Amino acid sequence: MEVTNTSTKHWYSEDAASPMADVQGSVPVPVGQGFFRTLRAYAGPGLMVAVGYMDPGNWATDIAGGARFGYQLLSVVLISNLFAILLQHLALKLGIATGRDLAQACRDHFSRPVGIGLWLLAEIAIAACDLAEVIGSAIALNLLFGLPITVGVLITALDALLLLYLQNKGFQILERIVAGLIFLIVACFGYELIVSQPVMADVAAGLIPRSAVITDPGMLYIAIGILGATVMPHNLYLHSSIVQTRDFGRNDAGRKSAIKFATIDSTVSLFLAFFINAAILVLSAATFHFSGNQQVADIADAHRLLDPILGVKLAGILFAVALLASGQNSTLTGTLAGQIVMEGFLNIRLKPWIRRLVTRLVAIVPALIVAILYGERGTAELLVLSQVILSLQLSFAVIPLVQFTSDKTKMGRFVNPVWLKVLSWAVALIIMGLNGYLLWDTIA
């Protein structure tokens, strides 16, 4: 496969297996049929990536931020989302321009010891993310049906069998299921916002950054937590691979068009994720902050207090339904990311059911042990720990991504322009600094 045109020399090993070889180029793209029909063909990968920005790991930080500080941290949610839009654009551009996902690019560029190290860090991050998804789904089942957390963890494990069956039906089936669950979450929080009646002028004011976010230590800590929980490292590996499922022309013109439409898909999808994260924070602020319940920071406590404070019966139920949809959605994409990372870094092909079984066990075993030993409170603490682990690993995905997309030998004519290089490195350094601070402060 060529990199940018027929005269460009390959910078990678051509005999390397692609993790998504069975679905690459499987989704047809219409030629000369108009903007919206073409955009429709590219719609899907962005929504699958957006799932990682609204997973259960984000809920605790958004709830805590709204309950303690009202709408003031909405600007942090917005800035985090803008960071995500930039990084996902770089990820999809890497995949389309080079035909390599981020894991493959790391294996081809770095020495084998460095590549193995990056692979291990990526696997730890995916396990941590998967852990949050399993726990979130288990908590949702507990809130909806009163099932013990341990039983919820085991039930959640069975979704791997569903994923195995559905992927055999075609990649777009997965995309449609993910899209359906996302719009269910949007509908649930649309209702929550209506019944919570936030003051829209105050919500709009919260989108404007303020110095208190930096000067107030408590606000700064939660702000860094929101950033760390928003930008997910496994999404960068995932996006750079699944954009290649579209059957675009493998030439400069085809790649240029693919990057344009994939960026639109990604950006629109991530604004949906922004709406959901902002809605959680706004709901928490309108319901808890202004009613004197400013110490609410736990998903179960938030669910328990919603109905009494708002005076309606559906608020708590829809909150739990949205949490369950979020957890199940994240499990689908997290399992795919695990397959892409392992096969991309190690250049080995595992049977899908083996990869998913390993992924499930890595997440379920620690969640099950903590649920048995410590109950609901222990799983809540494990949810926080998973976000700290993600923060630690994030820079090890972001820095190679910015490095590769700024390298003309890899990207050819699609290399980042100077302004984008500067902006990308600035974002990478900010994320590295803030997540480093969060990790140090949590350990200390």
Beta strands, then each sheet from edge to edge (+ up, - down):
strand 1: 27-28
strand 2: 246-247
sheet 1: 1+ 2+
end
